Amino acid sequence: MRHLTPALATAGLAALLAVTALPAQALPEHLSDGTSYGTKAPYEPRQNPRTYQQAPAGFVPVFTENVSRHGSRAATDSEDGDLVLALLEKAESANGLTAKGGEFGPKVRALQAAMSGVGYGDLSGRGKQELKATATRLAQRLPGLFTTIAKKKEKIDVVSSGQGRAVESANIYAGALAEKDPDLEPLIGTTRTDVDLLYFHKAAGGKAYRDYIANDQRLATTLETISDQPKTHSTAHSVLKKLFRPAFLATLSTDDQVAAAQAVYNLYAIAPAMREESPGGKGWGLENFISKRDADWFGYLSDAEDFYEKGPGFADSDITYKMADILLDDFFEQVEAKRAGTSDLGAELRFTHAEEIIPLAALMGLPGSTQGATTSKPYTYATNPWRGASVAPLGSNIQWDVYRKGNSYLVRMLYNEKETAFRQGCRPVSKGSKFYDLNELERCFGRTTN
């Protein structure tokens, strides 16, 4: 989430775009676990594997493929901690700290030291555990498939965006499969890089998208309208008054208060991802320095930015997710090659980032990613189900398991390890089933059947 700034749009531009001012938003008292952390929420599987449906009679697994976000990580830089510590030190010299403010500084310094030790932007201990556990559950879910892969000496292809945390996630995931079944180890390829496929927002295919982020006036005005609300200012004051005495707080401008409170929130949001590095592995306790209600508001602002910049966005535009076509095409092409007998792969494993998972979810119409916003009905929690913590938490994943019987191929999709229906208009093999004939999926997604 970017640091909030003073209003960007002129009155003339605002009038031109007719962005409707947001009413004060009433947040639920008890949001679902993880919501206030946005896309920094650590990963948890969303379904008990014992409740998965059985494949129709006679169908056996012959292929699996996924795309996974990297696991929990340290913050990408020290900016938030540096800002907070500088302000705390300034307040301390002016006798402007509350008792909680005095306690907060050592917590932030310790968290900063832990993130520096891990490496800014690199996987934390929790992130490594997430990837290993997800891979282990994959092997447990499809034991027959991996036995067949080993017997037939089929290949397991591993590909990443090339960014450090994605490469490490790929290697940990593949290593967990080999650890569970050593016969797989020689079949697992060295992790390769495909920037166009798994870092498309920065590759050639993302040029129009990058122009949208940099120059679209409707986007800029909408995000400014959402962030620059009285609720943001009052919430920032609520966060900071726990740390700073009134006289010192009065010396900070409204914008400085918002920036400082957002930095406090950002530290709160990343702390669970760094749990394993905390004293005794019991957590950092930063939830004691920001109320749930205040964290929920900043979580909403973070979600709003991700919604408009990466997710469903504006209902009349597909600019935020059209570029994910290359990744969805690859999912289909891998299954189609398996059906055609031109592939020697037993599994295709991909590792990437939120900037790819979020638009793919919107392109596929996955749960929570089906509803865009309009200028007259902007994104709020009350009017839209999109939540970063559900759509793309750290370690989030989309998986297709492929089953065969004779010349028929079925596909079952898991989204964060929950059996998930394909988008509206796709017909399963029977009512209530999570299995879809490949020919039906090709029809539903407008692909030419081979």
N, C-alpha and C positions, 0 to 999 in steps of 0.2 A: 504494500500500500504506500503510495507516494505521500510525502509530507504535505499537509494542507497549506494552501497559500491564500492571500487575499483574493477577492473576486476578480476573475479574469475577463469576463465579458462586459462589453459596454452596454449601456441601456438600449441603444439602437439595435445591437445584435440580439440581445435578449428578446426584444420586441419582435424582431424579424423571425426568430426561431420559435417564439411563442411557447417556451418551456414553462409548464405549469408549476407554480410554487408548491412545494410539498406541505401538506398539513402536518402538524405535530404528530409524530408516530408513537403510538402506544405499543411498547414491547411487552410480550407475554412475560409473566413473572418467572416461569420455568421453561426456558427453551431446552430443546433436546441436548443431551450431552455433546459437547464439542462445538456447538454452534458458534459460541463467542470467539473461538480460535480461528474461524474461517478456514482457508486452505492450509493453515499450519497445524490443523488437528492431526494428531497421530493416528495411525491406521489400526482399525479393528475389523475383522471379517464380519459381514452382515447377516450370515445365516449359519445355523448349526448344520454341519455336513450330513448328519444323520437324517436330516429332513429333505435331502435332495430327492427329486423324482428319479425313478429307474427308467432307463432307456426302454423303448418299446421292444417287445420280444424279438430276439434274433439279431439285434443291432449290437455291434461291439465297437469300442473306441479305436480309432485308427490314426488320429491326429489331434493335437491341441496347439493353440496359439494364444498369445496374450500381447497386451501393451500395458506396461506398468510405469507409474511415476516412481521416481527414486524414493527411498525411505526417508525417515525423519533426519533432520540435519541441523547444523548450527546456522545461525543467521548468516546472511551473505556478506555482511561487513559489521564494523563496530559502531556505526553511525549513531544508532539509537542509544546505546550505552554511553557513548562519549558525550552526547548531548545531555543526558540525564545527570551524569556524574559532574559535568562542568556546572550545571545549575545547582546541584546539591552543594558543591564546594563553595560556590558564590553565596548561597543562602547561609551556609554554616559560618562564613566569615562575617555575615551581617546579623548573626543570631536569629536567622529566619527559619530554622528547621523545627518541625514538630518532633515529638518522640518517634513517630513512625518514620519521619523523614530521616532521622538519625539511624534507624535500623535498616533503611532501604539501601543506603550507599554500599555497605559491606556485601549485601546480597547481590547488587548489580556488579560489583567488582569481581566477586567470585564467579558469577555466571559468565562475565566477559572473559575471565581467565580460562574457564572451562571451554568456551567456544574457540578461543584462540588456540588452546591445546589440541582440540579436535581438528581445527582448521576451518576458517570461515567458509561457509557454503558446503562443507564436507559432511558425510554421514556421521551421525552420532551413534553411540552404542545402541540406542533404541532403534535407530534406523536399520542397523545391521541385523538386529534380531527380527525386525518386521519382515525383511526380505527373506531371511532364512526360514522363518516360520511359514510364510506364504508358499515358498517352494516346496516345503515338506508337506503341506496340506495338498498341493497339486499332485504330488506323487501318491499320497494316500487316497486321493479321490479317484485316480486312474491307474491302479496297480497293474491291470492287465495291459494297458497301453505301453507302459514303460518296460514291462517284461518282453513285449513284442518288439519294441525298439531295440532292446539289447540283443534279442535273438536274431533279428533280421539285419542288425547292424545299420539301422537307419540313423540319419544324422540329426543332431539338435543344433539349430542355428541360433546364435545369440548376437543381437545387434543393439547398439545404443546410439544416443545423440552425439557421443564423443565428449560430452562434458563430464568432468571428474566424478561427480556424485552419481551420474547415470551409469558410467562405466563400472564404478565400484559396486553399484546395486546389481548390475548384470553378472558380475563375477561372483558375488556372494550367492545369488540365486542359483546360478549354474553349479557352483561348488556344493550347495546343499543337496542338489539332485544327485551329484556324483557321490557325495558322502553316504546318501541313503542306499544307493546301488552302484558300487564301484565299477560294474560292467558298463555303465553309461559314460564313464569318464573319457575314454578314447573317442567316443562318438560326439562329444560336445565341442563345437568349434570355438576357436579363439574369438573373443568378443570383437566384432567389427563395428565400424562407424558408418552411419548413413544419415548425414545432416539433412538432406532433402526430405527424408521420410520422418525423422524423429526430432528435428529442430526446425521445422518448416516455417515457424514464425520469423526466423532469422535468415532463412535460405531464400533462393531466387523466387520460389513460389509465394513468399510472403510479402513481396514488394508493395502490392496494393494495400495490404493490411497495415504495414508499417506507415504508409502515407496517411491512412485513416487515423491511426493513433497519434501521429504527429500534427495533423493539420485539420481534422474534421471539427468544424466549429460547433455542430450540434452536440457532439460527444463532449467537448470541453465545457460547453455551457451547462449541459445536463449534470455532469459530475460536479461542477462548481455549485450548481443549485442544490444538489443533494448534500454536499459537504458543508456548505456555508449556511447552515441553519442555526437558529437560536438554540436548538437542542444540542448541537455540537459545542457551542460556546459554554452552555450551562454544564454539560457533562465534563468538559475539560476542567472547568473550575472545581467541580465535584471531585475529580481525580486529584488535582493538585493541592486542594485544601487539606488533604490528609497528610501531605508531606511538608507543606510550607505554611508558615504563619501568615495571617492576613496582611500585615504591613509589607512583607516581602512579596507576597503574591500580587499586591496592588502595583508593584513596580513593573510587572510584566504586561505587555500589550495583549490584547485579545488573541492576535495571531500567534504570539509567542506562547501563550498558554495552550492553545490548541496543538501546536507543534510539540510542546513538551509532554502534554498528556498523551498524544499519539505515540510518542517514543516510549512512554511508560507502558502503554497498551501493547506495543510491539514486543517488548521484553516479556510481558505476561504471556503473549501468544506463542512465543518460541520456546518458553521454558519447559513445557511438557515434552517437547522433542529432545530435550537435553536431560531428561530425568536420570538416566543411567550415570551421568557425570556429576550428579548432585551428591551432597554428603550422605553417605549410606544408601544412595540410590532411592531416597524417599521423596525427592522433589525439592523445588526451590522455594516454595511457599509464597510466590509472588501474588497468588490470589488473595493474600492478606493485605495487599496494598492497593487493590482496585476492586471496587464492588462488582458483583455479577451484572448488575444493571448497567453500570458504566461501561464494563467490558463488552456487553451485548451491543451497546450503541456503536462503539468503535468497530466491533466485528461486523455490524451492518454496513458501515461505511466501507470497510474493506471488501465485503461481499459485493456491494454496489459497483465498486471499481472493477472487480473481476467479472461481474455479470456483463457490464457494458464493453469491456475491453477484450474479453476472451470467450464469453458465454453467448447465450441467446441474443443479448443486445437489443437493438431496435427491431421491432417486428417487421419493418419494411425492408430490411437489409440482411444479407448473409455474409457480410464482409468479415465478421469475426470468426466464422467457422467454415467457410467455403474451402479454404486452403487445406482443411483436414481431409479432403477427398483423397489425397495421395495415400493416407494411412488406411482409410476404409477400403480403398481399392486393393491395397496389399493384403488385407484380411481375406477378401474374396479370392484374389489371385492365388493365394497359398492353398485354399481349400479346393479351388478349381483344378490346380495342378495335381493335387492329391487324387482327385477323381479321375483325371485324365491319365494317370500313371506316369506323369513326367517329373514327379518330385520324389526324391529319396529322403525327404525329411519326415521325422516323426513328431517334431515340435519346432515351433518358431517363437522365440522369446525376445520381446522388444522392451527397451527401457528408455524413459524419456522424462518429461517435465509437465507441470500443471498447464503450461502454455499450449501443450498438445492434447492432454487429456480433456480439458474443459471444452475446447471447440469440437473434438471428436464426439463428446457426449451430446452436444447440441446438434451436430450434423446427424447423428443416429437417432435423435429423439429419445434419449434415455430418460428415466424418471427424474423429474426436477428440472430438466433442461428443454422443455417443450414450449415454453411461453416467453415470447419477447415482450418488450415494453414499448409504449408510445410516449410522445411528448406530453399528451394529456393525461396519461396514466403511467407515471414513471415507476421504476422498480422500488418496491417496499416489501418487507417481510409479510405485511398483511395481505398483499395482493399478488404475490408471486412465490412459488414453492422453491425457487433456486436457493441453495445454501452451499457455500464453498466446502463446508465440513463434510457434506454428504456427496457432493459431485466429485471433488478431487482432493481428498485429504492426502497427507503424505503417505506414499505407498499405495495409492489407489490403483485399481487395475480393471481392465476389461478383458475377458477371456472367452474364447470360443472352443468348445470341445466338439469334435467331429466323430460321428458314428456311422458305420457301414453295415449294410445287409444286402448282399448281392450287388446290384448296380444302383442301389438307393443310398443316399447320404443324408444324414440328419445333423443339425447343428443346435447345440444348447449354449446359451450365453450366460456367463456369470459377470456381474458388475459388483466389484468389491466383494466377490465370492458369494453373492446372492443370485439365485436363479432369477433371470430377468427376461420379460417378454421383449421381443423385437417391437419396433415402432408400430403405431396404429396402421392397420391395413395389411399387415403381415399375418397370415393365417397359420397357426400351429397345426401339427398333425391331428390333433383332436382337441376338443374344448377343454381348456384349463391346462393343457400340456405346455411345457417349456421347450419342447423339441419341435424344430422346424425343418421341413424338407429343403435341401439346398436350392432346388429349382424354384420353390416358392419364394425364398429369400431373394434370388436373382430377379424374379418378377417384381417383387415388392420394392426393391431398391433400383429398379430400372436398368438392370444389367442384361447383356446378351448372353443367353445360355449357350455354353460350348457344346 
